[in-house]
Amino acid sequence: MAESRTHVYRRRRAKRGRSRPPDRPNRTILLVLGLIGGFALGLLVLAVGPKAVNAWKKSHSVSRAEENLKQGKFSAAIDSAQQALRFDRDSLAAFRILAEATEKQNQAETVRWRAENEIDSQLNLASAALRFGQLDIARKALANVPKESRDSAAYNVVAGWLARAQGDEAGVDRHFAAAVEKEPKNELYQFNLAVLRIKSADPERRAAARESLERLAKVAPFRAGSLRALLSDAVARRDLAAAERYAQELQMTAQVTFSDYLLCLDFYKKLDEKKFTALLDKVKPVAARLSSDLALLLAWMNDNAMATEVLRWTEKLPAEKTTNPPPAIEIANALTLQKNWSRLRRWTRNGSWSEYEYLRLAYQAYAVRQTRQSSADAEFVSLWHAADRACEENPEREIRLARLASKWNLPTQAEQLWLRVAQNPLTRREALDALLEIYRATNDLPNLYLTAMRLHEASPDEPLLAAEYARLSLVLDRNAKEGQRVAQEAFEQAPSEPLCVSAQALSLHSLGRAAEGID
C-alpha cells in the first residue's frame, strides 16, 4: 500500500515536471539583457549627464552675466560670462556680454570679444577697433562689410571716423555727408558734419554748418558741443559780438568743463583786457584745486605768451602743487620760453617725475645743450639717450618727445622719433607730416619722395598730397607713369589749386605736351 502511494506521488511529480516549461535558459537571457540594458543606461548617463550639467551651468552663468550687465556690475558680468565660456567655448551670448561689458569699462579687450562674436556686425567690430586705436583691424572689418551694405548711414559714419584716424580729411567729409544724406533727420550725424565743415575753406559750407549748429545749440545733448564750435568759429572770424554771446551761453550750460573756461579766455583776451583779467582771476583758484586743471591753465598761459605770469603765479602756490607733474612740466616749459637755462637745469636736476621722467630728462638735456659749455654736447647726448630709452615702446611718450624735439629744432633726434611714431597707424599722419617738414628743411629729396608717397597712400583723396607726390615722382624720375596719372587725378579734383596746377604742368612737360601745360 505504501509502495502504491509512493508510486502515485512519483507519477504526479513527473507529470507536473513535464507540464512546466523549462525556464532556466529564459532566466539567463533575461539576466543578460538586463545587464546590457543597465550598462547602456550607465553609458548614456555618463555621456549625456555631464553635457546636460554643463549646459545648465552655462545657461545659469549667462543668465547671471546678463543680470549683472543690466545692473551695471560690469566686472561681475565679465566673470560670469568667462565662466560660461568654460562650459561652452563657442557661446555667442557670452562673447556678446564680454564685448559690451569690456566696452563699458573702456578696455581694449572689447576688440577681441567683438571679433569672436559672429552675431555682432563688422561695423561694431570696426567701431570698437577704432576706439582703441587698432586701425588695421578696423580696416579689415570694414572691408568685410558686404558691398550692398556700404551705402548705409552706419557704414559711412564708421568709415568717416576711420578716415579721420588716418588723417584723411576729404574722406571724413565725404562719409559724414553721405551719412546725413541717408538719414537727414539724424541729429548726431548733422552735428558731426557741421563741426567738421565749420572749419571748411568753402564759405557756403561754413555758413551751412553755422546754421546747423545754431539749431543744434537748442537741443540739450548737442548744446555744449555746438556752442564750443560756434565760439571757436566766431573768434576765428573776429565776430566779437557773436563770440561774447556764445561764451556767456557756454558758461551757463550744465555741461561746461574747465577746458571751456580756457576757450572763453581765448575770446576775452582778444576782446576786452578788463573782462579777460577778471575771468582769469576767477579761473585761477578753480584751477589750483586739481593738478590736471592747473596744468591745463599753465599750458594755456604758456601758449598765449604769458610765461612770465606763469612763473610769478606758481611761485606763490604751495610747493606740493607745483613740484610734481603735470604742473611741473608746464613750469619747465615756461622756463624754456623765458630761456632761463640755469634755472631750468636746477628745476629738472633732482627728484623724480614718475611716469613723466622722460620729460624731466628731455628738459634737462635741452637746458644743458643751450648753455653751450665745453662738456655740453656729451652730457646732452647722454641725457637725451636716457629720455629716449625711457619712452621706448610707449606711443604716447614717443609722440610727446617727438613734438618737443621738433619744437626745439633738433632734427636728428626728431627724425628718429617720428620714424618710430609713424609705425603706429593712429599717429602715422602726424608723424609723416613732421617728417615731410624735416626733409624739406634739409633738402633730403629721396626721403621727401618716400614720405610724400606714404602720405598719399594713407590719404588718397587729398589732392594737395597727391600733387606733391606726383611732383616729386616726376622731378626725381621715380615711377614717372604713376606720377603722371596721380598729377592728372589731383588736377581734376582741384583745378584751381596752384600745387595741383604745377604738378599737372610738370606732367604734361614730361609727356612732351608742354604747350598744353602753358595753356
VOGU-3710 file (C-alpha; in Angstrom, 3 decimals, decimal comma):
1> maesrthvyr> 0,000/0,000/0,000  2,752/2,359/0,901  4,632/1,465/-2,242  1,463/2,117/-4,266  1,165/5,645/-2,774  4,843/6,341/-3,397  4,464/5,323/-6,998  1,444/7,622/-7,396  3,405/10,590/-5,958  6,283/9,983/-8,304
11> rrrakrgrsr> 3,965/9,830/-11,297  2,308/13,127/-10,246  5,682/14,895/-9,827  6,831/13,588/-13,183  3,610/14,774/-14,762  3,971/18,258/-13,197  7,595/18,363/-14,394  6,542/17,503/-17,925  3,770/20,162/-17,960  6,107/23,052/-16,646
21> ppdrpnrtil> 8,173/24,758/-19,414  11,917/24,744/-18,968  12,666/28,314/-17,506  16,399/28,195/-16,748  17,545/29,375/-20,221  14,898/32,173/-20,271  16,063/33,485/-16,983  19,611/33,516/-18,256  18,601/35,518/-21,327  16,646/37,983/-19,223
31> lvlgliggfa> 19,593/38,367/-16,909  21,948/39,060/-19,829  19,514/41,564/-21,369  19,175/43,289/-18,023  22,906/43,589/-17,687  23,231/45,006/-21,221  20,426/47,499/-20,607  21,941/48,625/-17,356  25,346/49,016/-18,949  23,830/51,022/-21,836
41> lgllvlavgp> 21,929/53,214/-19,406  25,131/53,803/-17,480  26,944/54,785/-20,649  24,096/57,108/-21,564  24,236/58,769/-18,163  27,996/59,078/-18,371  27,814/60,552/-21,885  24,788/62,814/-21,608  24,900/63,655/-17,915  27,986/65,923/-17,938
51> kavnawkksh> 26,751/67,651/-21,101  23,394/68,304/-19,519  25,055/69,579/-16,354  27,433/71,791/-18,362  24,548/73,121/-20,455  22,688/74,008/-17,262  25,788/75,623/-15,742  26,426/77,623/-18,943  22,813/78,794/-19,073  22,954/79,766/-15,397
61> svsraeenlk> 26,249/81,671/-15,890  24,921/83,507/-18,951  21,727/84,474/-17,098  23,770/85,751/-14,156  26,048/87,685/-16,538  23,030/89,238/-18,283  21,614/90,363/-14,952  24,932/91,862/-13,806  25,270/93,683/-17,130  21,797/95,215/-16,764
71> qgkfsaaids> 22,647/96,346/-13,221  25,909/97,954/-14,326  28,052/95,391/-12,475  30,460/95,044/-15,375  33,282/93,182/-13,589  30,813/90,621/-12,255  29,281/90,300/-15,735  32,733/89,620/-17,206  33,462/86,953/-14,564  30,141/85,185/-15,167
81> aqqalrfdrd> 30,490/85,323/-18,962  34,010/83,899/-18,785  32,678/81,138/-16,546  30,075/80,371/-19,231  32,892/80,028/-21,765  34,467/77,330/-19,612  31,399/75,182/-20,249  30,947/76,246/-23,884  33,918/77,809/-25,669  31,678/78,900/-28,560
91> slaafrilae> 28,941/80,637/-26,543  27,888/83,623/-28,650  25,843/85,028/-25,758  28,958/85,044/-23,552  31,019/86,742/-26,285  28,352/89,438/-26,662  28,236/90,125/-22,914  32,043/90,260/-22,710  32,151/92,724/-25,605  29,545/95,020/-24,052
101> atekqnqaet> 30,931/94,851/-20,504  34,565/95,484/-21,508  33,475/98,339/-23,759  31,638/99,944/-20,835  34,890/99,702/-18,845  36,876/101,148/-21,743  39,030/98,019/-22,058  40,887/97,190/-25,267  39,742/93,551/-24,815  36,480/94,747/-26,406
111> vrwraeneid> 38,057/94,318/-29,832  38,888/90,662/-29,131  35,361/89,823/-27,978  33,774/91,721/-30,882  35,908/89,685/-33,273  34,826/86,408/-31,610  31,126/87,255/-31,725  29,670/86,305/-35,080  26,348/87,913/-34,209  27,924/91,349/-33,907
121> sqlnlasaal> 28,216/93,090/-37,226  31,544/94,026/-38,774  30,604/97,651/-38,110  30,570/97,018/-34,344  33,983/95,387/-34,596  35,352/98,281/-36,673  33,930/100,821/-34,243  35,464/99,051/-31,226  38,814/98,740/-33,005  38,791/102,482/-33,782
131> rfgqldiark> 38,036/103,311/-30,186  41,183/101,523/-29,067  43,396/102,684/-31,941  43,579/99,326/-33,733  43,237/100,732/-37,251  44,336/97,618/-39,116  41,511/95,600/-37,534  39,070/98,445/-38,292  40,105/98,485/-41,971  39,738/94,714/-42,245
141> alanvpkesr> 36,319/94,777/-40,571  35,042/97,480/-42,941  36,455/95,570/-45,903  34,389/92,570/-44,769  31,143/94,552/-44,826  29,104/93,329/-47,828  29,141/95,797/-50,719  25,364/96,100/-50,656  25,596/97,386/-47,037  28,258/100,024/-47,670
151> dsaaynvvag> 25,698/102,569/-48,758  24,146/102,734/-45,284  24,469/105,679/-42,914  26,030/103,496/-40,206  28,766/102,280/-42,553  29,608/105,824/-43,650  29,831/107,058/-40,055  32,334/104,353/-39,085  34,241/104,805/-42,356  34,340/108,540/-41,639
161> wlaraqgdea> 35,904/108,010/-38,212  38,451/105,656/-39,749  39,302/108,335/-42,327  39,782/110,862/-39,511  42,071/108,492/-37,632  44,126/108,143/-40,814  44,267/111,926/-41,324  42,124/111,772/-44,463  40,022/114,929/-44,030  38,484/114,667/-47,515
171> gvdrhfaaav> 37,367/111,131/-46,701  35,847/112,271/-43,395  33,798/114,929/-45,178  32,644/112,527/-47,892  31,500/109,818/-45,499  29,860/112,155/-42,947  27,974/113,907/-45,755  26,804/110,534/-47,099  25,523/109,571/-43,635  23,476/112,775/-43,406
181> ekepknelyq> 22,161/112,219/-46,918  20,972/108,731/-45,948  19,434/109,822/-42,637  18,782/113,578/-42,907  16,839/113,704/-39,616  19,594/112,138/-37,523  20,859/114,994/-35,321  24,071/113,227/-34,324  25,082/112,862/-37,975  24,171/116,511/-38,570
191> fnlavlriks> 26,315/117,558/-35,602  29,347/115,556/-36,768  29,208/117,074/-40,245  28,589/120,624/-39,007  31,520/120,549/-36,527  33,738/119,389/-39,397  32,507/121,849/-42,012  32,512/124,963/-39,861  36,305/124,871/-40,365  35,975/124,425/-44,146
201> adperraaar> 37,639/126,786/-46,606  34,372/126,830/-48,589  32,252/129,839/-47,437  28,981/128,125/-48,365  29,823/125,036/-46,341  30,867/127,159/-43,365  27,623/129,115/-43,492  25,510/125,946/-43,704  27,440/124,417/-40,794  26,943/127,558/-38,720
211> eslerlakva> 23,192/127,419/-39,361  23,044/123,738/-38,316  24,992/124,384/-35,117  22,783/127,341/-34,202  19,798/124,994/-34,421  21,512/122,126/-32,590  22,598/124,502/-29,785  18,926/124,450/-28,741  18,956/120,637/-28,428  20,206/119,538/-24,974
221> pfragslral> 22,596/116,708/-25,965  24,357/118,907/-28,534  24,160/122,299/-26,805  27,628/122,483/-25,262  29,399/120,963/-28,281  27,606/123,278/-30,695  28,410/126,356/-28,607  32,096/125,378/-28,448  32,284/125,072/-32,222  30,374/128,320/-32,759
231> lsdavarrdl> 32,564/130,200/-30,260  35,786/128,981/-31,905  34,417/129,974/-35,305  33,340/133,427/-34,115  36,764/134,066/-32,562  38,470/132,964/-35,797  36,216/135,312/-37,810  36,724/138,078/-35,224  32,948/138,395/-34,851  33,303/139,650/-31,292
241> aaaeryaqel> 29,603/140,284/-30,626  28,656/136,712/-31,576  31,657/135,320/-29,673  30,644/137,111/-26,462  27,109/135,720/-26,735  28,372/132,176/-27,280  30,899/132,496/-24,430  28,222/133,572/-21,958  25,839/130,821/-23,051  28,579/128,192/-22,819
251> qmtaqvtfsd> 29,497/129,169/-19,261  25,846/128,783/-18,262  25,414/125,240/-19,661  25,291/122,251/-17,325  27,982/120,528/-19,416  30,573/123,292/-19,042  34,106/121,939/-18,491  37,344/123,522/-17,319  38,550/123,496/-20,936  35,521/125,635/-21,810
261> yllcldfykk> 36,800/128,338/-19,477  40,053/128,299/-21,428  38,086/128,694/-24,656  36,347/131,714/-23,150  39,737/133,094/-22,060  40,840/132,864/-25,699  37,954/135,070/-26,686  38,150/137,636/-23,888  41,898/138,056/-24,409  41,125/139,342/-27,894
271> ldekkftall> 38,007/141,310/-26,967  38,453/143,100/-23,680  41,516/143,172/-21,428  39,424/144,073/-18,393  36,999/141,160/-18,843  39,899/138,849/-19,610  41,712/139,748/-16,381  38,508/139,306/-14,374  37,856/135,855/-15,838  41,494/134,775/-15,380
281> dkvkpvaarl> 41,381/135,810/-11,709  38,170/133,789/-11,364  39,636/130,714/-13,060  42,985/130,605/-11,187  41,660/129,421/-7,797  39,429/126,888/-9,548  42,438/125,529/-11,441  44,557/125,269/-8,302  42,189/122,676/-6,816  43,232/119,932/-9,250
291> ssdlalllaw> 46,732/119,384/-10,623  45,310/118,420/-14,029  43,328/121,684/-14,292  46,307/123,670/-13,021  48,478/122,146/-15,746  45,833/122,978/-18,394  45,738/126,619/-17,326  49,543/126,893/-17,178  49,789/125,345/-20,660  47,219/127,828/-21,975
301> mndnamatev> 49,135/130,727/-20,452  52,414/129,488/-21,974  50,743/129,216/-25,378  49,477/132,783/-25,046  52,816/134,476/-24,293  52,231/134,571/-20,529  55,240/132,517/-19,398  56,377/135,337/-17,085  52,969/135,321/-15,360  53,154/131,519/-15,065
311> lrwteklpae> 56,413/131,758/-13,111  55,215/134,689/-10,994  51,926/132,993/-10,044  53,297/129,490/-9,387  55,926/130,878/-7,002  53,016/131,902/-4,752  51,419/128,450/-4,791  52,302/125,710/-2,268  55,248/123,609/-3,402  53,213/120,383/-3,310
321> kttnpppaie> 51,020/121,813/-6,090  53,859/122,725/-8,439  56,855/120,438/-7,944  55,206/117,307/-9,341  53,852/116,641/-12,829  51,856/117,652/-14,681  52,185/121,284/-13,372  55,974/120,851/-13,024  56,194/120,137/-16,766  54,473/123,407/-17,655
331> ianaltlqkn> 56,760/125,337/-15,305  59,714/123,766/-17,137  58,097/124,885/-20,395  57,745/128,431/-19,061  61,437/128,480/-18,107  62,288/127,256/-21,621  60,202/130,020/-23,186  61,965/132,531/-20,940  65,346/130,990/-21,943  66,270/130,791/-18,286
341> wsrlrrwtrn> 68,621/127,829/-18,790  70,340/127,863/-15,404  67,020/127,862/-13,538  65,651/125,173/-15,892  68,653/122,967/-15,066  68,006/123,424/-11,353  64,264/122,762/-11,784  64,844/119,467/-13,606  68,058/118,283/-11,918  66,669/116,440/-8,884
351> gswseyeylr> 63,648/114,425/-7,930  61,580/112,048/-9,996  58,682/112,821/-12,285  57,418/109,240/-12,142  55,753/108,347/-15,453  56,933/111,720/-16,852  60,579/111,072/-16,024  61,427/111,061/-19,736  60,260/114,695/-19,944  62,386/115,727/-16,979
361> layqayavrq> 65,396/114,191/-18,719  64,480/115,860/-22,020  64,163/119,341/-20,470  67,407/118,778/-18,570  69,137/117,735/-21,820  67,849/120,800/-23,675  68,927/123,132/-20,863  72,420/121,592/-20,940  72,631/121,997/-24,708  71,606/125,647/-24,561
371> trqssadaef> 74,316/126,524/-22,010  76,893/125,763/-24,745  79,605/124,765/-22,283  82,553/122,637/-23,373  81,109/119,409/-21,979  77,536/120,218/-23,012  77,402/118,063/-26,158  78,401/114,835/-24,424  76,074/115,497/-21,480  73,216/116,366/-23,863
381> vslwhaadra> 73,673/113,107/-25,804  73,692/111,093/-22,569  70,605/112,769/-21,126  68,663/112,648/-24,399  69,502/108,977/-24,836  68,127/108,325/-21,342  64,945/110,230/-22,176  64,563/108,344/-25,453  65,103/104,999/-23,726  62,528/105,885/-21,048
391> ceenpereir> 59,759/106,271/-23,622  60,519/103,308/-25,907  57,530/101,155/-26,880  55,143/103,687/-25,343  53,391/105,511/-28,226  52,073/108,367/-26,078  55,502/109,158/-24,661  57,225/108,811/-28,038  54,921/111,253/-29,783  55,221/113,801/-26,971
401> larlaskwnl> 59,014/113,614/-27,031  58,968/113,823/-30,840  56,893/117,008/-30,683  59,392/118,540/-28,259  62,322/117,589/-30,499  60,636/119,282/-33,465  59,699/122,327/-31,392  63,288/122,672/-30,150  64,699/122,255/-33,669  66,556/119,013/-33,001
411> ptqaeqlwlr> 66,164/117,429/-36,469  68,296/114,341/-35,901  66,515/113,384/-32,691  63,115/114,355/-34,109  63,575/112,259/-37,251  64,377/109,094/-35,310  61,392/109,580/-33,023  58,934/110,392/-35,818  60,060/107,333/-37,787  59,077/105,199/-34,799
421> vaqnpltrre> 55,828/107,079/-34,274  54,947/106,572/-37,953  54,755/102,823/-37,333  51,610/103,389/-35,259  48,583/103,695/-37,604  46,823/106,015/-35,158  49,631/108,628/-35,185  51,041/107,947/-38,646  49,611/111,059/-40,307  51,113/113,487/-37,782
431> aldalleiyr> 54,446/111,667/-37,964  54,586/111,748/-41,773  53,669/115,451/-41,831  56,508/116,140/-39,373  58,980/114,051/-41,390  57,961/115,908/-44,547  58,900/119,200/-42,883  62,238/117,800/-41,669  63,182/116,519/-45,147  62,100/119,774/-46,782
441> atndlpnlyl> 64,289/121,748/-44,394  67,298/119,500/-45,086  66,506/119,167/-48,816  66,562/115,363/-48,485  64,739/114,631/-51,764  64,807/110,800/-51,676  63,252/110,673/-48,201  60,934/113,539/-49,115  59,640/111,447/-52,036  59,150/108,310/-49,890
451> tamrlheasp> 57,303/110,278/-47,221  55,072/112,003/-49,787  54,250/108,590/-51,259  53,261/107,234/-47,831  51,103/110,287/-47,163  49,322/109,836/-50,491  48,748/106,131/-49,773  47,284/106,991/-46,366  45,011/109,753/-47,743  44,475/109,086/-51,471
461> depllaaeya> 41,570/111,537/-51,754  43,523/114,650/-50,731  44,552/116,458/-53,954  47,351/118,522/-52,393  49,089/115,426/-51,031  48,585/113,688/-54,373  50,055/116,662/-56,248  53,143/116,770/-54,009  53,715/113,039/-54,503  53,263/113,367/-58,282
471> rlslvldrna> 55,619/116,364/-58,484  58,397/114,542/-56,630  57,864/111,393/-58,721  58,397/113,430/-61,880  61,276/115,558/-60,582  63,210/112,535/-59,322  62,046/110,297/-62,180  60,708/107,727/-59,721  57,840/105,833/-61,331  57,066/108,675/-63,754
481> kegqrvaqea> 53,994/106,989/-65,230  52,447/106,745/-61,780  53,322/110,398/-61,187  51,618/111,433/-64,415  48,457/109,529/-63,520  48,332/110,960/-59,976  49,005/114,503/-61,255  46,065/114,203/-63,665  43,727/112,969/-60,919  44,816/115,716/-58,498
491> feqapseplc> 44,285/118,380/-61,155  40,797/117,055/-61,922  39,930/117,166/-58,216  41,266/120,678/-57,557  41,968/122,541/-60,821  42,333/125,890/-59,035  44,961/124,771/-56,503  48,431/126,098/-57,506  50,213/122,922/-56,391  47,854/120,753/-58,470
501> vsaqalslhs> 48,277/123,057/-61,465  52,086/122,989/-61,263  52,132/119,177/-60,879  49,921/118,795/-63,948  52,080/121,216/-65,952  55,175/119,236/-64,984  53,426/116,026/-66,004  52,455/117,410/-69,426  56,016/118,636/-69,947  57,339/115,120/-69,220
511> lgraaegid> 54,929/113,791/-71,850  56,177/116,274/-74,464  52,983/118,309/-74,255  54,430/121,438/-72,670  52,238/123,716/-74,775  49,126/122,262/-73,141  50,627/122,970/-69,754  51,121/126,630/-70,671  47,522/126,863/-71,842
//
